[in-house]
């Protein structure tokens, strides 16, 4: 009896736990609803992220925020660009690594200008301002491609006024030729003994002259002498039977030149201590030699540009036509 009364009371009393309405919904409809709800949550999260970014931008740029909020256009304060000073203000990047001395002396010439040979030499001598006696060099760009055999250029020229350097000459020969070389003024003379000394590291000479009969024995020194430009070569006048003339010429100022792989010839033709006249005589001699030894495969315009400079100075462009046509005073036409 008591149990039935309790059951009736329980049925009559309102239930504390309400049954969720979703339990009466079809499972497919429930899944769709959850997906819609998830998509809405993602969209709400994205809107919150966008709002946060807009707020961050507004904090960084108050003028933008003010324009959006108040509808007024205000110009943001822009920090003035700091002007570059010192070497950083130079137009050419390569000048930023130059010394103050170089930057000053290069003002003596127009970077894009061409000069007559006499005026160019005066500028070069004015730029030679270091403590040692600088060499004066010529650099000629020619219209040749040395990768072709008929466009290679390698020759020698005897500078009438010398190079201003002390040239040490070594001679490889045997028999009576050794006495001839010694009398001509060779610094080192020898045969197999000198070859052994060179193979052991002896390189105290600037030119190595050899007779043709010694060349098969000199061949094994190619890896040592070749990269240093000391290997005897008939085109350079260092393989000859006339040892006396070769020694005298090299000591008097005979220099070898050749075109590098880009078709540029580099020649030393004196010292900054030379007079303008002596430098001019040597420069004209070099230019005439380059013309006389024009490779057979060179077509069209042979000369492109010509520059001269001191060892530690800027280059000065020389008018090619004026250089090639220059006539020395007293020279026969």
C-alpha positions as CSV (number, residue, x, y, z in Angstrom):
1,X,0.0,0.0,0.0
2,X,2.8,2.3,1.0
3,X,4.7,1.6,-2.2
4,X,1.7,2.4,-4.4
5,X,1.2,5.8,-2.7
6,X,4.8,6.7,-3.3
7,X,4.4,5.7,-7.0
8,X,1.3,7.9,-7.3
9,X,3.1,10.9,-5.7
10,X,6.1,10.5,-8.0
11,X,3.9,10.5,-11.1
12,X,1.9,13.5,-9.9
13,X,5.0,15.6,-9.0
14,X,6.7,17.6,-11.8
15,X,10.1,16.1,-12.9
16,X,13.2,18.0,-11.9
17,X,15.3,16.7,-14.8
18,X,13.9,18.0,-18.1
19,X,14.5,15.8,-21.2
20,X,16.4,17.8,-23.9
21,X,14.3,18.4,-27.0
22,X,17.1,17.2,-29.2
23,X,16.5,13.7,-28.0
24,X,13.3,13.7,-30.0
25,X,15.0,15.0,-33.2
26,X,16.0,12.7,-36.0
27,X,19.7,11.8,-35.9
28,X,20.4,13.2,-39.4
29,X,18.8,16.6,-38.5
30,X,20.9,16.7,-35.3
31,X,24.1,16.1,-37.3
32,X,23.2,18.9,-39.7
33,X,22.5,21.3,-36.8
34,X,25.8,20.6,-35.2
35,X,27.6,21.3,-38.5
36,X,25.8,24.6,-38.9
37,X,26.6,25.5,-35.3
38,X,30.3,24.6,-35.8
39,X,30.5,26.8,-39.0
40,X,28.9,29.7,-37.1
41,X,31.5,29.3,-34.4
42,X,34.4,29.3,-36.9
43,X,32.9,32.4,-38.6
44,X,32.6,34.1,-35.3
45,X,36.2,33.3,-34.5
46,X,37.4,34.7,-37.8
47,X,35.5,37.9,-37.3
48,X,37.1,38.2,-33.8
49,X,40.5,37.7,-35.3
50,X,39.9,40.3,-38.0
51,X,38.6,42.7,-35.4
52,X,41.7,42.1,-33.3
53,X,44.0,42.8,-36.3
54,X,42.1,46.0,-37.2
55,X,42.4,47.1,-33.6
56,X,46.2,46.4,-33.6
57,X,46.6,48.4,-36.8
58,X,44.6,51.2,-35.4
59,X,46.8,51.4,-32.3
60,X,49.9,51.6,-34.5
61,X,48.5,54.2,-36.8
62,X,46.2,56.5,-34.9
63,X,45.6,58.6,-38.0
64,X,43.9,55.7,-39.8
65,X,41.8,54.9,-36.8
66,X,40.7,58.5,-36.6
67,X,39.8,58.6,-40.2
68,X,37.7,55.5,-39.9
69,X,36.0,56.6,-36.7
70,X,35.5,60.3,-37.3
71,X,35.5,60.2,-41.1
72,X,38.3,62.8,-41.2
73,X,41.4,62.5,-43.3
74,X,44.6,63.2,-41.4
75,X,48.1,62.9,-42.7
76,X,50.3,60.6,-40.7
77,X,53.5,62.1,-39.4
78,X,56.4,60.6,-41.5
79,X,59.8,60.6,-40.0
80,X,62.3,62.5,-42.2
81,X,64.8,60.3,-44.0
82,X,68.3,60.8,-42.6
83,X,70.7,62.0,-45.2
84,X,73.7,59.7,-45.9
85,X,77.0,61.2,-44.9
86,X,80.6,60.3,-45.5
87,X,81.5,57.5,-47.9
88,X,77.9,56.1,-47.8
89,X,76.8,59.2,-49.7
90,X,79.0,58.5,-52.7
91,X,77.3,57.7,-56.0
92,X,79.4,54.7,-57.0
93,X,79.4,51.8,-54.5
94,X,83.1,50.9,-55.4
95,X,84.1,54.3,-54.2
96,X,82.9,53.5,-50.7
97,X,85.9,51.2,-50.2
98,X,88.4,53.7,-51.5
99,X,90.8,55.6,-49.3
100,X,90.5,59.3,-48.7
101,X,93.7,59.8,-50.7
102,X,92.3,58.0,-53.7
103,X,89.0,59.9,-53.6
104,X,90.8,63.2,-53.6
105,X,93.2,62.4,-56.5
106,X,90.5,61.0,-58.7
107,X,88.9,64.5,-58.8
108,X,91.9,65.5,-61.0
109,X,90.3,63.7,-64.0
110,X,86.9,63.5,-65.5
111,X,85.6,59.9,-65.0
112,X,83.9,59.9,-68.4
113,X,86.3,62.1,-70.3
114,X,88.9,61.3,-72.9
115,X,92.3,63.0,-73.0
116,X,95.1,63.6,-75.4
117,X,98.2,61.5,-74.6
118,X,100.2,64.4,-73.3
119,X,97.4,65.7,-71.0
120,X,96.7,62.1,-69.8
121,X,100.3,61.6,-68.7
122,X,100.3,64.9,-66.8
123,X,97.2,63.7,-64.9
124,X,98.7,60.3,-64.1
125,X,101.9,61.9,-62.8
126,X,99.8,64.2,-60.6
127,X,97.9,61.2,-59.1
128,X,101.1,59.4,-58.1
129,X,101.2,60.6,-54.5
130,X,102.4,57.7,-52.4
131,X,105.8,57.4,-50.9
132,X,107.3,54.9,-53.3
133,X,108.0,55.4,-57.0
134,X,104.9,54.1,-58.7
135,X,104.9,52.2,-62.0
136,X,102.9,53.6,-64.9
137,X,100.8,51.1,-66.8
138,X,98.8,51.0,-70.0
139,X,95.7,48.9,-70.5
140,X,94.3,48.5,-74.0
141,X,91.0,46.8,-74.8
142,X,91.1,45.2,-78.2
143,X,88.4,43.8,-80.5
144,X,89.8,40.2,-80.3
145,X,88.8,36.9,-78.8
146,X,91.9,35.1,-77.6
147,X,90.1,31.7,-77.4
148,X,90.7,31.5,-81.2
149,X,94.2,30.8,-82.3
150,X,94.2,33.5,-85.0
151,X,93.2,36.2,-82.6
152,X,95.8,35.7,-79.9
153,X,98.3,38.4,-79.2
154,X,101.7,37.9,-77.6
155,X,104.8,39.9,-78.4
156,X,107.6,42.0,-77.0
157,X,108.5,45.7,-77.3
158,X,111.7,47.5,-76.5
159,X,111.0,50.6,-74.5
160,X,113.4,53.3,-75.7
161,X,113.6,54.9,-72.2
162,X,113.6,51.6,-70.3
163,X,111.3,50.4,-67.5
164,X,113.0,52.0,-64.6
165,X,113.4,48.5,-63.0
166,X,116.4,46.3,-62.4
167,X,115.8,43.2,-64.4
168,X,117.5,40.0,-63.3
169,X,118.2,37.6,-66.3
170,X,119.0,33.9,-66.0
171,X,120.3,31.9,-68.9
172,X,120.0,28.2,-69.6
173,X,122.7,27.1,-72.0
174,X,125.8,25.0,-72.3
175,X,129.3,25.1,-73.7
176,X,130.7,28.3,-75.1
177,X,127.3,30.0,-74.9
178,X,127.7,30.2,-71.1
179,X,130.7,32.5,-71.5
180,X,128.8,34.6,-74.1
181,X,125.8,35.0,-71.7
182,X,128.1,35.9,-68.8
183,X,129.9,38.6,-70.8
184,X,126.6,40.1,-71.9
185,X,125.6,40.7,-68.3
186,X,123.4,37.7,-67.3
187,X,122.9,37.4,-63.6
188,X,122.7,33.6,-63.5
189,X,124.0,31.1,-66.0
190,X,123.9,27.3,-66.0
191,X,122.7,24.2,-67.7
192,X,121.4,21.0,-65.9
193,X,122.7,22.4,-62.6
194,X,120.5,25.5,-62.9
195,X,117.5,23.4,-63.9
196,X,117.9,21.4,-60.7
197,X,118.2,24.6,-58.7
198,X,115.0,26.0,-60.2
199,X,113.2,22.7,-59.6
200,X,114.3,23.0,-55.9
201,X,112.7,26.4,-55.6
202,X,115.3,28.9,-56.9
203,X,113.3,31.7,-58.6
204,X,115.5,34.8,-58.0
205,X,115.3,36.1,-61.6
206,X,112.8,38.1,-63.7
207,X,113.5,36.6,-67.1
208,X,114.7,33.1,-68.1
209,X,116.4,32.8,-71.5
210,X,117.2,29.5,-73.0
211,X,118.8,28.1,-76.1
212,X,116.7,25.7,-78.3
213,X,118.8,22.7,-77.3
214,X,117.9,23.2,-73.7
215,X,114.1,23.3,-74.1
216,X,113.5,19.5,-73.9
217,X,115.2,19.6,-70.5
218,X,113.3,22.7,-69.4
219,X,109.9,21.1,-70.3
220,X,109.6,19.5,-66.8
221,X,109.7,22.9,-65.2
222,X,106.5,24.0,-67.0
223,X,104.2,23.7,-64.0
224,X,106.6,25.7,-61.9
225,X,107.5,28.5,-64.4
226,X,104.3,28.7,-66.5
227,X,102.0,30.2,-63.9
228,X,104.7,32.8,-63.1
229,X,105.2,33.8,-66.7
230,X,108.8,32.7,-66.6
231,X,108.7,29.8,-69.0
232,X,110.9,30.5,-72.1
233,X,108.9,31.0,-75.3
234,X,110.0,31.9,-78.8
235,X,107.2,34.5,-79.2
236,X,108.5,36.3,-76.1
237,X,112.1,36.3,-77.4
238,X,113.3,34.1,-74.5
239,X,114.2,31.1,-76.7
240,X,117.1,32.2,-78.9
241,X,120.6,31.4,-80.0
242,X,121.6,35.1,-79.8
243,X,122.0,35.2,-76.1
244,X,124.0,38.4,-76.0
245,X,121.4,40.5,-77.7
246,X,118.6,38.9,-75.6
247,X,120.3,39.7,-72.3
248,X,121.1,43.2,-73.3
249,X,117.6,43.9,-74.6
250,X,115.8,42.6,-71.5
251,X,118.1,44.6,-69.2
252,X,117.7,47.7,-71.3
253,X,113.9,47.6,-71.1
254,X,112.4,45.0,-73.4
255,X,109.0,43.9,-72.0
256,X,106.6,41.2,-73.0
257,X,102.9,41.7,-73.3
258,X,100.0,39.5,-74.2
259,X,96.2,39.8,-74.4
260,X,94.3,38.2,-71.5
261,X,91.2,36.0,-72.0
262,X,89.0,39.2,-72.2
263,X,91.1,40.7,-75.0
264,X,92.9,43.3,-72.8
265,X,96.6,44.1,-73.0
266,X,98.4,45.2,-69.8
267,X,101.8,46.8,-70.2
268,X,104.2,48.5,-67.8
269,X,105.9,51.3,-69.7
270,X,107.8,53.4,-67.0
271,X,107.9,55.0,-63.6
272,X,106.1,58.0,-62.2
273,X,109.6,59.6,-61.7
274,X,110.1,59.6,-65.5
275,X,109.7,62.9,-67.3
276,X,106.6,63.4,-69.4
277,X,108.6,63.2,-72.5
278,X,110.2,59.8,-71.6
279,X,106.8,58.3,-70.7
280,X,105.3,59.6,-73.9
281,X,108.0,58.0,-76.0
282,X,107.5,54.6,-74.2
283,X,103.7,54.8,-74.5
284,X,103.9,55.5,-78.3
285,X,106.3,52.7,-78.7
286,X,103.9,50.3,-77.0
287,X,101.0,51.5,-79.1
288,X,102.9,51.1,-82.3
289,X,104.0,47.5,-81.3
290,X,100.4,46.5,-80.6
291,X,99.4,47.8,-84.0
292,X,102.3,46.1,-85.7
293,X,101.4,42.7,-84.1
294,X,97.7,42.8,-84.9
295,X,96.5,39.2,-85.1
296,X,95.4,38.0,-88.5
297,X,92.0,37.0,-87.2
298,X,91.1,40.5,-85.9
299,X,88.3,41.9,-87.9
300,X,86.7,45.4,-88.0
301,X,87.7,48.0,-85.4
302,X,90.9,46.8,-83.7
303,X,91.1,49.2,-80.8
304,X,88.2,49.8,-78.4
305,X,89.6,51.8,-75.5
306,X,92.9,52.8,-74.0
307,X,93.6,53.7,-70.4
308,X,96.8,54.6,-68.4
309,X,97.3,54.8,-64.7
310,X,99.8,54.8,-61.9
311,X,100.1,51.8,-59.6
312,X,98.0,53.3,-56.8
313,X,96.0,55.9,-58.8
314,X,92.8,56.0,-60.9
315,X,92.8,55.2,-64.6
316,X,92.7,58.0,-67.2
317,X,91.1,57.3,-70.6
318,X,93.3,58.2,-73.6
319,X,91.9,59.1,-77.0
320,X,92.8,56.1,-79.1
321,X,92.9,57.9,-82.4
322,X,95.2,60.6,-81.0
323,X,97.5,58.0,-79.5
324,X,97.8,55.9,-82.7
325,X,98.4,59.0,-84.8
326,X,100.7,60.7,-82.4
327,X,104.1,61.7,-83.9
328,X,107.0,62.3,-81.7
329,X,109.0,65.5,-82.3
330,X,111.8,64.8,-84.7
331,X,110.3,61.5,-85.8
332,X,110.1,60.8,-89.6
333,X,106.6,60.8,-91.0
